[in-house]
């Protein structure tokens, strides 16, 4: 999931450098959403991983 977020971030940077503002904005939004989903899944896995060992 994190790799997809980084990929969309790189696409956004390249698109912004080349002057494609709409594509850059869309790719940035997707990267932000994927990063938040990654963080939520990471925190949930930490919580449930600790609970199973006790």
C-alpha positions as CSV (number, residue, x, y, z in Angstrom):
1,X,0.0,0.0,0.0
2,X,2.8,2.4,0.9
3,X,4.5,1.6,-2.4
4,X,1.4,2.6,-4.3
5,X,1.3,5.9,-2.4
6,X,4.9,6.6,-3.3
7,X,4.3,5.7,-6.9
8,X,1.4,8.2,-7.2
9,X,3.5,10.8,-5.5
10,X,6.3,10.4,-8.0
11,X,3.7,10.6,-10.8
12,X,2.4,13.8,-9.3
13,X,5.8,15.3,-9.1
14,X,6.7,14.4,-12.7
15,X,3.3,15.7,-14.0
16,X,3.8,19.0,-12.1
17,X,7.2,19.5,-13.6
18,X,5.9,18.9,-17.1
19,X,3.0,21.3,-16.5
20,X,0.0,18.9,-16.2
21,X,-1.7,20.5,-13.3
22,X,-4.9,18.4,-13.3
23,X,-3.1,15.1,-13.4
24,X,-0.7,16.3,-10.7
25,X,-3.5,17.3,-8.4
26,X,-5.4,14.0,-9.0
27,X,-2.3,11.9,-8.4
28,X,-1.5,13.9,-5.2
29,X,-5.0,13.3,-3.9
30,X,-4.8,9.6,-4.6
31,X,-1.4,9.4,-2.9
32,X,-2.7,11.2,0.2
33,X,-5.7,8.8,0.4
34,X,-3.5,5.7,0.0
35,X,-1.1,7.0,2.7
36,X,-3.9,7.6,5.2
37,X,-5.3,4.1,4.5
38,X,-1.8,2.6,5.0
39,X,-1.4,4.4,8.3
40,X,-4.8,3.2,9.5
41,X,-4.1,-0.4,8.5
42,X,-0.6,-0.2,10.2
43,X,-2.1,1.1,13.5
44,X,-4.9,-1.6,13.4
45,X,-2.3,-4.3,12.8
46,X,-0.2,-3.1,15.7
47,X,-3.2,-3.1,18.0
48,X,-4.5,-6.5,17.0
49,X,-1.0,-8.0,16.8
50,X,-0.3,-7.1,20.4
51,X,-3.7,-8.3,21.6
52,X,-3.2,-11.8,20.2
53,X,0.1,-12.5,22.1
54,X,-1.2,-11.7,25.6
